Amino acid sequence: MPIHHSAIVDPQARVDGTAEIGPYCIIGPEVEIGPRTRLMAHVYVEGPTWIGADNLFYPFSSIGPASQDQKYQGERAETRIGNGNNIREYVTIHRGTAGGGALTSVGDGNLLMAYVHVAHDCRVGHSTVLANGVTLGGHVTVDDFARIGAFSGVHQFCRIGCHAMIGGYCVITQDVVPYSLCSSEREVKGYGANRVGLERRGFSPEAVQALHKAFRLLGSRELNTRQAIERIRAEVPPCGEIEQVIRFIESSERGVIK
């Protein structure tokens, strides 16, 4: 059946006959769900919310609840979601507030990956991708075809221009220019062999010492990776662990952390 017997659908909700409401979903009053939209299971929708056609909502997504803005006083505000969107697990989309036009909107053909948060009064355009854990503060605008990398946060009132791409783990506090690439600086360093862990797992003292020396050469500022491998082969006593390290480095397509 289009509406599972365990789902709770308020009599004031309007659900198209071709839509599918899965197990344990809760649909409140003033919710409208369009043709062929599917709520898989455990999806919560609170009105006033309008959802278009051909959307797919994964379990535990929460659509249309009240804003977390402390200025929100319960005034009437809405959530509108277009057509053909893919809303993954634990996505939260909050309705608007009076201070932001009383509307949060998501356009057509968007992919919101797991744990994305779209706060009050945001405007998400069409064909965007918001990767896992992306957080949009209130009043954020994301224009068409933008891409936001995993676990990035966008500050309130910022705009993300069309076709822009933001790398993962960014904190966006200003507008991102259309068509641009944007990424924060990130530096990850290697700190030698995992001596304690290796000793606990029973690696021989000789192997641990060899790995320690190999990683010192690999991390030397005076040597590039190729030169470090040459020195490792020449100066470090051979063993299976060292050969595994060398094979790993030589087969890397993205480079290794040193």
PyMOL commands that set and color helices and strands:
alter all, ss='L'
color gray80, all
select helices_A, chain A and resi 98-100+195-200+205-218+225-235+240-250
alter helices_A, ss='H'
color red, helices_A
select strands_A, chain A and resi 8-9+14-15+20-21+26-27+31-33+38-39+44-45+49-51+56-57+62-63+78-81+86-87+92-93+103-106+111-112+117-118+123-124+129-130+135-136+141-142+147-148+153-154+159-160+165-166+171-172+181-182
alter strands_A, ss='S'
color yellow, strands_A
deselect
rebuild
show_as cartoon
